[in-house]
Amino acid sequence: MGKIVAFHSYKGGTGKTLLSVNLATTYAGRGRKVCLFDLDFRAPSLQTTFKTDDAEYWLNDYLNGVCDVKKVLNHVSQKHMRKGELSVGLANPSTEAIRDISGKDRKWEMKALGRLLALKDSFLNEMEFDYLIWDTSPGLQYSSINAIVSADVALVVTTIDASDIEGTHRMIHELYDLFDSKTGILMNKVPVEIVSSQTGKRKLRKQFETIHGLPILEMVPCFCDVLRAGGTYIFTEEKPEHPFTKIVGRIATKIERF
Amino acid sequence: MSAYRSLGRNPTQILQKIKESLDRLNEKMDVMIEIQKNNQKGSQDIPDVLDVMTLLSLPDHLRKTAVTISRLDQATAEEVAEQTKRARAVESGYLNQLVMMGYLKKERRGRKAYFYIEK
């Protein structure tokens, strides 16, 4: 049976979208059937990455009970993939849609949770997807907590920023520990000089595993090439030999065994 | 006492009856404690909506049951027990607690009792 993997973080700008997009394409490149969802309803971004302007239905419509989830799927396999299958579900980027979702009440959020939980059966059992990957909004918002509760694996992306470390620590112990999802940490944008030596890398890993009480799946260095690409293309596809691509590959393998 | 008198003088039967009564009493006490805890948190003004914030405030054993019902939409205690890998009787107790706390509804259909979230 497949897995639902949710990317989350305490602060914004940690690299959730970058890592989730590249992980999804890595799995599809390995011949897996993958679906990537943009659950960041306040700052949608996947429509830019996948250049899909022709979406008829959005994830907002599914959560509003307007349409079946199958109508939300945009197949992007031909554009980006060779072996596997990749679909994306997009969040509506219009200001009106963002305003609409920001004003939802608790009862709506309760129904949205039920609809996200139902995806486990429809995607993993009925449609036989291998991976359903969710890019969520940062912090403790309804949409991201709903996603974490519904996922099998939650990956927290963090940086070495002090406020990020403190907030992530609090979030893990006050939120993640209460639910059944398996959790791992991805440290992103780690200064290259820290991870260039094995000793420095080991020391940092131990330090953060002690702070968070969770395994650090990978420490991703701050690559200027990745920053320079600016999300204009899918990095792991365009640069298969780059160290960043190798790291995403290792993350993919670790999640498979998680 | 009349119920015990009708059982005759078999002490095992009397003790069994007392145990069952105590179990029922414990179950009711658990519910009262949960309700009191929620009231102490000043949540009287918060409606009984089983959203993710409510799930966070529930004790671990009830949270697992509540998440399962959210996923299944509606289910019997047996169906919930299949998912949580806990005993049917245990899930039945937890589901009834959630009903008494106002988060779930219960409906009898034939011989089966279905639990669901009112939407």
HADDOCK unambig.tbl for C-alpha pairs under 7 A between the chains (distance, minus, plus):
assign (segid A and resid 106 and name CA) (segid B and resid 49 and name CA) 6.94 0.50 0.50
assign (segid A and resid 106 and name CA) (segid B and resid 51 and name CA) 6.33 0.50 0.50
assign (segid A and resid 107 and name CA) (segid B and resid 49 and name CA) 6.26 0.50 0.50
assign (segid A and resid 107 and name CA) (segid B and resid 51 and name CA) 6.98 0.50 0.50
assign (segid A and resid 109 and name CA) (segid B and resid 51 and name CA) 6.26 0.50 0.50
assign (segid A and resid 110 and name CA) (segid B and resid 50 and name CA) 6.18 0.50 0.50
assign (segid A and resid 110 and name CA) (segid B and resid 51 and name CA) 4.25 0.50 0.50
assign (segid A and resid 110 and name CA) (segid B and resid 52 and name CA) 6.84 0.50 0.50
assign (segid A and resid 114 and name CA) (segid B and resid 70 and name CA) 5.12 0.50 0.50
assign (segid A and resid 114 and name CA) (segid B and resid 71 and name CA) 5.56 0.50 0.50
assign (segid A and resid 117 and name CA) (segid B and resid 71 and name CA) 4.93 0.50 0.50
assign (segid A and resid 118 and name CA) (segid B and resid 71 and name CA) 5.60 0.50 0.50
assign (segid A and resid 146 and name CA) (segid B and resid 52 and name CA) 6.31 0.50 0.50
